[in-house]
Amino acid sequence: MNSSNSATGYTSSNSASPTRDSGATGRRRGRRAALVAGLVVATALPLGITASAEATSADATARTTAFRSVSGQPSNSVTRISDFYGAYIDAQSGPGEGGNLVTELRKYYVDADYLKEIEAWEDANHADGVLRAQNVPAKWTVTDNGKADHSEAVVTMTWGDRTTTKLVVDMNRDHEIIHIGDKGIGSK
């Protein structure tokens, strides 16, 4: 009695040793040829195509994992301080160091009397009075520091070398910045 095993390509009979089935041998050669061709194609692909496929796959995975959200209210002082620093840093990072946009942001968010103090600080220190630095941070975080008669927030700026600087920013009830420094106006 002969039985055929198409998965292995062997037939067996009542004898002790199996014999090769000629139909299975042809299928096996076809599978080997397909495997070899697949390996040749896989190793012959240019590196750029492989890297591009990997990057596309990583981008798709990142997009499906989590979306960030940012929320705020124009009536919330911490949101306004965060909006100001975000727009200001973006403007300073852009071409021409923000030009008119930096000036307009200062006029809109900073109290007129305090703006004169910022300009005096800049003349004395040869640095940006809003950032209290000569360059622009890579990222920033704004955290509520709370006060009763005004709002106070801590702006943490992270620089390119991963060091951080903290500034305390005070805002009045009219949502105008009235102080920027190492300490808040309540700590003077």
C-alpha positions in Angstrom: 0.0 0.0 0.0 1.4 3.4 -1.0 0.5 6.6 0.7 1.6 10.0 -0.5 2.5 13.0 1.7 2.4 16.1 -0.5 3.8 18.3 2.3 7.1 16.5 2.3 7.2 15.3 -1.3 7.7 11.7 -0.3 5.7 8.6 -0.9 5.9 5.6 1.3 5.0 2.0 0.7 5.1 -1.0 2.9 8.8 -1.1 2.3 11.2 0.4 4.9 12.5 3.4 2.9 10.4 6.1 1.4 10.8 7.0 -2.3 10.5 10.5 -3.9 7.3 11.3 -5.8 8.1 12.9 -9.1 5.1 15.3 -9.0 6.2 16.5 -5.5 9.8 17.0 -6.8 8.6 19.5 -9.4 6.6 21.4 -6.8 9.6 21.5 -4.5 11.9 22.9 -7.2 9.3 25.6 -7.9 9.1 26.6 -4.3 12.9 26.7 -4.0 13.1 28.9 -7.1 10.4 31.2 -5.7 12.3 31.3 -2.4 15.6 32.1 -4.0 14.0 34.8 -6.2 12.4 36.3 -3.2 15.8 36.4 -1.3 17.5 37.9 -4.3 14.9 40.7 -4.7 15.0 41.4 -0.9 18.7 41.7 -0.8 18.9 43.6 -4.1 16.5 46.4 -3.0 18.2 49.7 -2.7 18.8 50.9 0.9 16.8 54.0 0.3 13.6 52.1 -0.6 14.0 50.0 2.4 14.6 53.0 4.7 11.7 54.8 3.2 9.3 51.9 3.8 10.5 51.7 7.4 10.0 55.4 7.9 6.5 55.3 6.4 5.7 52.4 8.7 7.0 54.2 11.8 5.1 57.4 10.8 1.9 55.4 10.4 2.4 53.7 13.8 3.1 57.1 15.5 -0.1 58.6 13.9 -2.3 55.8 15.2 -0.9 55.6 18.7 -1.8 59.0 20.3 -2.8 62.5 19.4 -1.8 65.4 21.6 -4.2 68.1 22.5 -3.7 71.6 23.8 -6.5 73.5 25.4 -7.0 77.0 26.9 -9.2 79.9 27.5 -8.6 83.5 26.6 -9.9 84.5 30.0 -7.3 82.3 31.7 -4.0 84.1 32.6 -1.9 80.9 32.4 -3.3 80.2 28.9 -2.5 83.8 27.9 1.1 83.6 29.2 1.5 80.3 27.4 0.1 81.7 24.2 2.4 84.7 24.4 5.5 82.7 25.0 4.6 80.2 22.3 4.0 82.9 19.7 6.9 85.0 20.8 9.4 82.0 20.7 8.0 81.0 17.3 8.4 84.5 16.0 12.0 84.8 17.4 12.8 81.4 15.8 11.6 82.5 12.4 13.4 84.4 9.7 14.5 88.0 10.6 14.0 87.2 14.3 10.3 88.0 14.2 10.6 91.7 13.3 7.3 93.4 13.5 5.5 90.4 14.9 7.7 90.4 18.0 7.0 94.1 18.5 3.2 93.6 18.1 3.2 90.6 20.4 4.9 92.7 23.1 2.4 95.6 22.6 -0.5 93.2 22.8 0.5 91.1 25.8 2.8 93.3 27.9 1.6 96.3 30.0 2.9 99.6 28.4 4.7 100.7 31.5 6.4 97.3 32.0 7.4 97.3 28.3 9.6 100.3 29.0 11.3 98.3 31.9 11.9 95.4 29.5 13.5 97.7 27.0 15.8 99.2 29.7 16.7 95.7 30.8 17.6 94.8 27.2 19.9 97.9 26.8 21.7 97.1 30.1 22.1 93.3 29.4 22.3 93.0 25.6 19.8 90.2 25.6 16.1 89.7 24.9 14.1 90.9 27.9 11.2 88.6 27.5 13.3 85.5 27.3 16.1 86.9 29.5 18.6 85.3 27.1 20.5 86.0 23.9 19.1 83.0 22.0 15.8 81.2 21.7 14.8 78.1 23.7 14.1 74.7 21.9 10.9 74.3 24.0 9.0 75.7 26.9 6.4 74.8 29.6 4.1 77.2 31.5 2.9 76.2 34.9 0.4 78.1 37.2 2.0 79.5 40.3 -1.1 81.3 41.5 -1.6 84.6 43.4 -4.7 86.3 44.8 -4.6 89.8 43.3 -2.8 88.8 40.0 -1.8 85.7 38.2 1.7 84.2 38.3 3.1 81.5 36.2 6.5 79.8 35.9 7.9 79.6 32.4 10.5 76.8 32.1 12.6 77.1 28.9 14.7 74.2 27.7 17.7 75.1 25.6 19.4 73.1 22.8 21.9 71.6 25.3 18.9 70.4 27.5 19.6 72.9 30.3 16.6 74.8 31.6 15.9 78.3 32.8 12.9 79.3 34.9 11.2 82.7 34.8 8.3 83.9 36.9 5.8 85.9 34.9 3.1 88.0 36.6 -0.1 89.1 34.8 -2.6 91.6 36.0 -6.4 91.2 35.9 -6.5 92.9 32.5 -4.4 90.0 31.2 -1.3 92.2 30.7 2.2 91.0 31.7 3.4 93.2 34.5 6.7 91.4 35.5 9.2 88.9 34.2 12.1 87.8 36.4 13.7 85.1 38.6 11.1 85.8 41.3 7.5 87.0 41.2 6.4 90.5 42.3 5.1 89.0 45.5 8.6 87.8 46.4 10.4 91.1 45.9 
